[in-house]
Amino acid sequence: VLGRNLAVCVVLLTYSCHTAICKMKLLIALVATCLLATSVTANGPGECKLAFLESFISADTTDLKCSVLAKYNDCLNTVFVSGNFTVEEQQPYWETLGTYTATVSCASRPPTEPTIMTDADGIEFQVGDGQDIRFSRYRRDTVSLSGIEADISALHQRLNNSATAEEIAALQQAARNAATLRDVHQTADAATTAQGNSFQAVGGALLGGLVNKIQGVESQLADAVESSTLQSEKQMLVEQIGAYKQYTMSKLTDQQDAYDASMSTAEAATSFATQALNNYRVSGMTEFAESNATQTQVIASMDAQISTLEKEIAKALNASDNLVNAYRGQLDGIQTDISTYLSTAEENTKYRVYSGYCSNHGRSNNNWLPYCMDQMTFNTMTDEYLVLENAGSGILRVKKAGVYRINSFAISNCGGYAYAGVWVNDVNRHHGHENSHGTWTDNFVDFSWRFNVNDYFNVRFYCQGGSTYNYHAGGSHSNMQIEYRGTF
């Protein structure tokens, strides 16, 4: 770009002026125009880095990665040769190059045969060290880019000798302003793209995770015992999952609309940057050529525009960040709610039973004897639901409110009737009896009750006269199971 601009400048200088004074004035204006245009159109280091990262990530071979590293090195050299960046400003970009270079083994780049490469973005000339690029046409001799570089040095010397320090400072400030405006534009583009990718990635990942969890629990429920209670809980769970899915999709739609509105603001800001940059290219340099005072005004105006633009872009990006973070927080909350619910539902579908018996005979005459629970056969209830408070009197205390089914039996041998009962908080809630009359008979309890937290209960057997076995020692001749049926 620099070579092309200076070549145009030389041609205009040759054919536009015929006096030394005219050529000197035109030289100053044209060189300033060429230098500023070069500064404006050159890629910024941020663009070099963005292009490098995109290419390096997609490169799947060492040769491709080495080629991407080499192009990044060339891009930085091209940008930093302008002198508009301090060593401290350049340092992060060279560190990035060093970090990624250390991850691959690249041979030194040997001198290459001159190559011309073309793509949709333009033409690239590749030459080795010590090689030159020349252009020839029939009207004149060959033009060497190396020679143009020497001419540039000479022009710089002449410009330093002819232009005032104020004019040179104004020109350099104008170039920096234009470069800053361009970098702000590029930053806005990159940030809005990154925000969009982040938004889609967050929503997609969370929804995918929710779908997987839903499918997993549905599969677990399908394999569960098909009792009427489990079927009811399964249907309730499916309805809850459907509601959560609908709520999540609604939130996605709302947040996407808000995000689109925020991105429209950011796009408007970047459009403003583009227009301001174009206006500056057209009007700023023309006025500079006419008057140094006018140029000072242009610089002040551009500083104000850049400041305004940065605030607008920062505002738009901050709003976008807030939306994405708020959406992420809402989806995290939804995911936590669903995880908690599914975990609870899975726990509720497990068959909760406490099973035990008394290892001693219970004998009395005309008395109610508590059925002891000094032996436990198995327990899937856990202390979260039910605890054995007194083994000798068989008292169990409820820790989780709900409906419990008490199923107990014992063989009894009494002279008259054999009774079986359930006491809840020391109040008789069930009373059954069998006619024993001196023989062994089965005595049953099958009783369900709605219990609150800290309620307690036990089973008792009564024997009327005779040999007075209220209940036989347990295992096979007596037993008791308590089953948790669910909430109420």
Secondary structure, 3 states (H helix, E strand, C coil): CHHHHHHHHHHHHHHHCCCHHHHHHHHHHHHHHHHHHHHHHCCCHHHHHHHHHHHHHHCCCHHHHHHHHHHHHHHHHHHHCCCCCCHHHHHHHHHHHHHHHCCCCCCCCCCCCCEEEEECCEEEEECCCCCCCEEEECCEEEEEHHHHHHHHHHHHHHHHHHCCHHHHHHHHHHHHHHHHHHHHHHHHHHHHHHHHHHHHHHHHHHHHHHHHHHHHHHHHHHHCCCCHHHHHHHHHHHHHHHHHHHHHHHHHHHHHHHHHHHHHHHHHHHHHHHHHHHHHHHHHHHHHHHCHHHHHHHHHHHHHHHHHHHHHHHHHHHHHHHHHHHHHHHHHHHHHHHHHHHHHHHHHCCCCEEEEECCCCEECCCCEEECCCCEEEEECCCCCCEEEEECCCCEEEECCCEEEEEEEEEEEECCCEEEEEEEECCEEEEEEEEECCCCEEEEEEEEEEEECCCCEEEEEEEECCCCCEEECCCCCCEEEEEEEEECC
